[in-house]
Amino acid sequence: VQVTPEVMKKVVDKENGSHYLLSISNIENGKIVVTEENLINPQQKWVKNYEVQPGDVLVTARGAFKCAIVGESFPKAIASLCCSFIPSISHA
């Protein structure tokens, strides 16, 4: 999902956010690392189209190549435009 700065101000919720917004900076050494800074309350269309699931592969769409696999116990998250995701076979 592409989130403008104006929209980001409306959806960011470091205390009660339901999802993490994933970007290039969240992929470190093949792992997905998130903090409360990434917590948002996403629009429903984002959940429908960009929510990652266990087994999905995240790949950076810009900058240095990075990739990571979403783990089974990973919290709810939305892939930003900078992170493409390849759905796992189980929910493709």
C-alpha positions in Angstrom: 0.0 0.0 0.0 1.2 3.5 -0.7 0.6 5.8 2.3 1.0 9.6 1.9 2.3 11.6 4.9 -1.2 13.1 5.3 -2.9 9.7 5.5 -0.1 8.3 7.7 -0.8 11.0 10.3 -4.4 9.7 10.5 -3.7 6.0 10.7 -0.6 5.9 13.0 -1.5 4.6 16.5 1.5 3.6 18.6 -0.6 2.5 21.5 -3.7 0.8 20.1 -2.8 0.0 16.4 -4.1 -3.3 15.1 -1.4 -3.8 12.4 2.2 -3.0 11.7 3.1 -1.1 8.5 6.1 -2.9 6.9 8.7 -1.0 4.9 12.3 -1.7 3.7 13.7 -0.7 7.1 11.7 -3.5 8.8 13.7 -6.2 7.0 17.1 -6.8 8.7 19.3 -9.8 8.0 16.4 -11.9 6.6 14.1 -11.2 9.5 11.2 -8.8 9.9 11.7 -6.4 12.9 8.9 -4.1 14.0 8.4 -1.5 16.8 5.5 0.5 18.2 6.5 3.2 15.7 5.1 0.9 13.0 1.7 0.5 14.5 -1.3 1.7 12.6 -5.1 1.3 12.3 -5.3 0.5 8.6 -8.1 1.2 6.2 -10.2 -1.9 5.4 -9.1 -2.0 1.8 -5.5 -2.2 2.9 -6.3 -5.3 5.1 -8.1 -6.9 2.2 -5.3 -6.3 -0.4 -2.0 -5.9 1.5 -2.2 -7.9 4.8 0.6 -10.4 5.0 0.1 -13.9 6.1 2.4 -16.6 7.6 4.6 -18.0 4.8 4.4 -14.9 2.6 7.8 -13.7 1.3 8.5 -10.0 1.6 10.9 -8.6 -1.0 12.1 -5.0 -1.2 10.8 -3.2 -4.3 13.3 -0.3 -4.0 16.9 0.2 -2.9 19.1 -2.6 -1.7 17.7 -6.2 -2.1 16.3 -7.6 1.1 13.9 -10.4 1.7 12.2 -12.2 4.6 9.5 -14.8 5.2 6.6 -14.0 7.5 6.6 -16.3 10.4 3.7 -18.4 11.8 3.4 -16.2 14.9 4.0 -12.9 13.3 1.5 -10.2 14.3 -0.9 -8.6 11.8 0.9 -6.4 9.3 0.4 -4.5 6.0 3.1 -4.4 3.3 3.9 -0.9 2.1 4.6 -0.1 -1.5 8.3 -0.4 -0.8 7.9 -4.1 0.2 6.2 -6.4 -2.3 5.0 -9.7 -1.0 4.6 -13.1 -2.6 1.7 -15.0 -1.0 2.4 -18.4 0.3 0.8 -21.3 -1.5 -1.6 -22.0 1.3 -3.6 -18.8 0.7 -2.6 -17.8 -2.9 
